[in-house]
Amino acid sequence: MSVFTIEAFLAILGLALLLVEAFVPQVSRRTIAAASIGGTALALVLFFTAASHAPDSLPSFCRPWMQLDQLALFYKGFFLVITLLVLWLTHECAPYLGKYTLEGRLTEMFSLPLIVCAGMMWMAAAQDLVTVFVALELVTVSFYVLVAFARKSSLALEAGVKYLILGALSTGVLVFGIAWIYGTTGSLSFQGIAAALAKPGIAKAPVLLGAAFLLAGLGFKVAAAPFQSWVPDVYQGAPIPVTTFLSVGSKAAGFVVLTRTVDALLVGHSVIGPEIKGLLLILGSLTVLLGSLPAIYQQSVKRLLGYSSISHAGYLLLALACDDSTRSGMTSSGIVAFYLATYLPMTVLGFVVLAILRLNGGGEDIRDFRGLAKRSPVLGLAMTIALASLAGLPLTAGFMGKLFVFVSLVDQAYWGALVCAAIGAAAGFYYYFRTILAIHSPETSPASEPLKLGTITKACTVVLTLAILVLGLYPKPLQQVLSKPAEVAAKSAH
Amino acid sequence: MSPLEIVILLPILAALAVWLGAPARATSIIATSFCLGVLTLLCVQYHGSTGAELRYTHSIAVLENPAISFAVGADGVSLLLGLLTALVAFAAVWQISPEKPGIYHIASLLIAAGAFGAFLCTDVFFLYAFHELALIPTLLMIALHGHGDDEHRKAVAWKTTVYLGAGSLILLAGLAWLVLEYSGGEKLTFDLTALKAQAATTPLPAAKQASIAFVLLLGFGTLVSLFPLHSWAAPAYASAPTPVAMLHSGVLKKFGLYGLFRIALPLLPQGFQAPWVHQALLFMLLGNILVMGFVTIHQKRLDDVLASSSVMHMGYIFLGLAAGTEIALRGAVLLMFAHGVSIALLFALAGRLRSQLGTLELAKLGGLGAHAPVFTVLFAFGAFASIGLPGLANFAGEVMIFIGSFTQFGTDSFGPLQWTVVLALWGVVMSAVYMLRAYRSIFQGSASTGLFMTDPAIAQRVPMILLAAVLLVAGCCPWLLLGLLKTDLASVTEAASTAVHGAAKAAAGATH
């Protein structure tokens, strides 16, 4: 069974669920949720068998524009995991989400993520800019619907409009960049672009312009400064599962493409190598600062997680800029993938706790977290570990990710960026720690009754918490998976 | 599996058990007394054996490249500090009164685990990581359950968080720099032994060593409250809940000194040889002793006196490290242990005083000696040890530091180190002034405001008597502890003392 089939299966399942909604409206939400979650879980299992048995089994017609390297496989698994978590979270949140939708229907919330997942999985393997663009649009258009899905809430509508306008604009910018790149290099595939850039005779200015537009368009998707200002509002307005999906899935999808693009742009003797690196360093430093400094003043944890997501994008951009650093055992693309893998459990856990508080009638502010450790010791501990990891404290996953980024920066002697990253980390101590304090505070929030968790919720929380600790204490297996692409890349370069 | 791993992991498991609902007091006492037992046995075994190499080593690779492994191992210094941790942790959890919530026990156990890890790991990554693990509960406990009103407590907690957070980041930067410079070839390693081997074969240029040494001095120094980076410490200890104050001032703070001793001195001997680093260190430690000495004299509350004195005494230990002779280094290690025990005892007693009387203001206290003789004697042990009275543990350490630092002076000059010793000796006088005054105003005279207290019940005396006994035994027979420091200081000392000899000469040369 090919990995490719799994993506097709997900897309077809998503469409089928939409059709069921249209033609058999009496099917209950529970059935649709079960079909969607079950389908994704099945896809995940199939994916692991397929990936371990026949990793490179693309149908021949896809070969020109897709490649199943180690990185693609990693991200495909990543997207399946996050989609599964998001669908589960949607199911958990259904009681309160239903209040904001027409007749309490939520079918699209269960079918569109499947299509998004298929799109992101294609993006992970895409080898040329057109495939990237088509997959990216599949994802973004679905997100337009998802963000504004709670349409009875004005915040959600505001978020939807903002995301739509800025998303459309960034798409335009992206296409414009692709056009310039194609015009100057004569190629749309990453390999072709890299080959053209390595030739000495190429005109520098137009290709730089194209690259800049390309980075700007992708910068919007990953919430990099100065294209980050939509994030807090959209994250706040969108339903929690969608926010989770945006903050982890969409960001990771953006970074797959960025990784491949930057790898192509920075190839060997690329004429625009130094400029692109400088650009990435400046954007990364700016993103870290613009993500972490405003976060100090936030009272809403949902917005806080939004800002946190921006600053993490900054660290990831800085990692991308350290393209030549090999001393930490992984290439920059491996470090980015590693960082995203550590980012998944901690961010999802944060949103899960938010969702549970919300379901129990609480708000999304820091003061609503007061006394959480007393109301539910499990959630209190889980959230503490998640926040410690987001802050980058040792023995958690977050520290490992940051360690790789910092070591690369020192290794490449990018001191300015290092200082910005350190300032961001120090600010992070403050705002994450403030939330931790609230969690363990002896006085409780207005709602003070103990929180009751279902078995599955508890299990998911524990699994995510353990994931944070395991990645922080024993990152070896993951690193081994991720250091393979470097070897593959090295072989193909020779 | 190494016994050291059990010692590190047991308090974490115990904390988890308490969190899950195990009886807090029993669980934490059993866990810490088990650790105490194990470490005592290891110390006895190590004492009787020959050879100074790392013992009880075991390592689990966590990451191939950069090479990070959960590696434990101990020599005499680590064992001594591990023993200190176990002692203080045992006393700290024992004296927590039963009506306090479980988080007191959980926090104490986590701080103990972090300290064990920091002292017993031989991998720079985990050494650092475990210290951070201990910091989090410390800061949380100050912010949530500290003494004083809400506003004050929060302010203190934030100040401490900012200082220690910034200190840790500087430290991390210094350690990362060290690792990047000393890792041979393409592969980074955090293994201390490998780094030492690299440092021995291909040392860094002296100027670079000095820069790294200074960064590490600032990082570790902030954690040990080295002047002028000390201002977080006194308020933090004064408002910290008793077990946290005992564990942080008694044990965790020693991590910075231990780090300098274990990482900075052996890897960067020439760094500390550089006159500017060496003289900066001397200047800063004099600030600790003299400035903080005066500050302490002027304190009006017992908790402030103890907190400031704890900052002040760090100056002596820094002096021992700065001198770098065999005797001074041994004295410094001994004083780390002695200070930890004595300050933990004093904070435990002060905590009891506070909970019984509701105030620690010296002016309001008085005449308690007649009502609580046992308590008074125990306090006297702590206070006199802190002053440095012969017969109690601190005396041996301080005297060794002073002698070890003073023998350093050359035939031709009386260098900065010697002047520092001369000035530092005044600190002993100041210690006597504030400690005796505190003792007098609490225990002698008459209880003017009608504040009375009784001796602790027999069961509650256990931890305090244990600490006092350790002070006495270590003071009368310091060789029991010094025997643990076999020849293992030699490697450090050799490098460091040639370094300091050179520094003194260079300084002398500069003045001529």
Interface residues (C-beta under 8 A of the other chain):
Chain A: T326 R327 S328 G329 P377 L381 A388 L393 P394 L395 F399 F406 V407 V410 D411 A422 A425 A426 F429 Y430 F433 I436 L437 H440 S441 P442 L473 Y474 P475 K476 Q479 Q480 S483
Chain B: W19 A61 V62 L63 E64 N65 P66 F70 I103 F125 Y128 A129 F130 E132 L133 I136 L139 L140 A143 L144 H145 A157 T161 V162 G165 A166 L169 L172 A173 A176 W177 L180 S183 E186 K187 L188
